[in-house]
Amino acid sequence: MRAMDNDQSGCEVSQPVGDCVLSPVQARILEGVAAGFSSGRLSRELYLSSKTIDYHVRVMSDKLQASNRVALVSRAFVLQILRADSWPPRIACETGD
């Protein structure tokens, strides 16, 4: 599986999602979770602790009312937070173009 790149997925600012906002860090974590990365792998690639990764996953799960990582990713696709037309998964960003 390809390692996550450092392009920030085109998201430089917080992205509104319904009534919640994902930070750029949360967007990268969500992309990684959707790609099947473990907290350990995400922590190494994003230079964050595993506990920080787990915290952000928990916060996003609470915002999207998801009981686990699979449900979080499913909700993110249904709510069009994640793009359905790309692999690895990418955040669907509104651009100012």
C-alpha positions in Angstrom: 0.0 0.0 0.0 1.3 3.5 -0.9 2.4 5.7 2.0 0.5 8.9 2.6 2.0 11.8 0.8 2.4 15.3 2.3 0.2 17.2 -0.1 -2.5 17.9 2.5 -5.0 16.6 0.0 -5.6 20.1 -1.3 -7.2 21.1 2.1 -5.3 24.0 3.6 -8.1 25.2 5.8 -10.7 23.5 8.0 -13.4 21.9 5.9 -17.1 22.3 7.0 -19.0 19.0 7.0 -22.6 19.5 7.7 -22.6 21.1 11.1 -19.0 19.9 12.0 -15.6 21.0 10.8 -12.6 18.7 10.2 -9.2 20.2 10.8 -6.4 19.5 8.3 -5.0 16.9 10.7 -8.3 15.2 11.1 -8.7 15.2 7.3 -5.4 13.4 6.9 -6.3 10.9 9.7 -9.7 10.2 8.1 -8.0 9.5 4.8 -5.6 7.1 6.5 -8.3 5.3 8.4 -10.3 5.0 5.2 -7.1 3.5 3.5 -6.9 0.9 6.3 -3.9 2.4 8.1 -3.5 1.5 11.8 -3.0 4.2 14.5 0.6 3.1 14.7 1.2 3.7 11.0 -0.6 7.0 11.0 1.4 8.1 14.0 4.6 7.4 12.2 3.6 9.0 8.9 2.0 12.1 10.5 4.5 12.5 13.3 1.8 12.3 16.0 1.4 9.9 18.9 -0.9 6.9 18.6 -2.9 8.3 21.4 -3.4 11.6 19.5 -4.5 9.6 16.4 -7.0 7.7 18.5 -8.2 10.9 20.1 -9.0 12.4 16.7 -10.6 9.2 15.5 -12.8 9.3 18.6 -13.7 13.0 18.1 -14.6 12.4 14.4 -16.6 9.3 15.4 -18.6 11.4 17.9 -19.2 14.2 15.4 -20.4 11.7 12.8 -22.2 9.4 15.2 -20.1 6.4 14.2 -19.5 3.5 16.7 -16.2 2.4 15.1 -13.7 3.0 12.4 -15.6 1.1 9.7 -18.8 3.1 10.6 -16.7 6.3 10.6 -15.5 5.7 7.0 -18.9 4.6 5.8 -20.5 7.8 7.2 -17.8 9.9 5.7 -18.5 8.4 2.2 -22.3 8.7 2.7 -21.9 12.4 3.8 -19.6 13.0 0.9 -16.7 13.9 3.2 -14.6 11.4 1.3 -14.5 11.3 -2.5 -15.9 8.1 -3.9 -13.9 8.4 -7.1 -10.3 8.2 -5.8 -7.9 5.7 -4.3 -6.3 6.2 -1.9 -9.3 7.9 -0.2 -9.2 11.7 -0.3 -11.3 14.4 1.4 -13.8 16.0 -0.9 -12.8 19.7 -0.6 -14.7 22.7 -1.8 -12.3 24.8 -3.8 -12.5 28.5 -4.3 -12.0 28.2 -8.1 
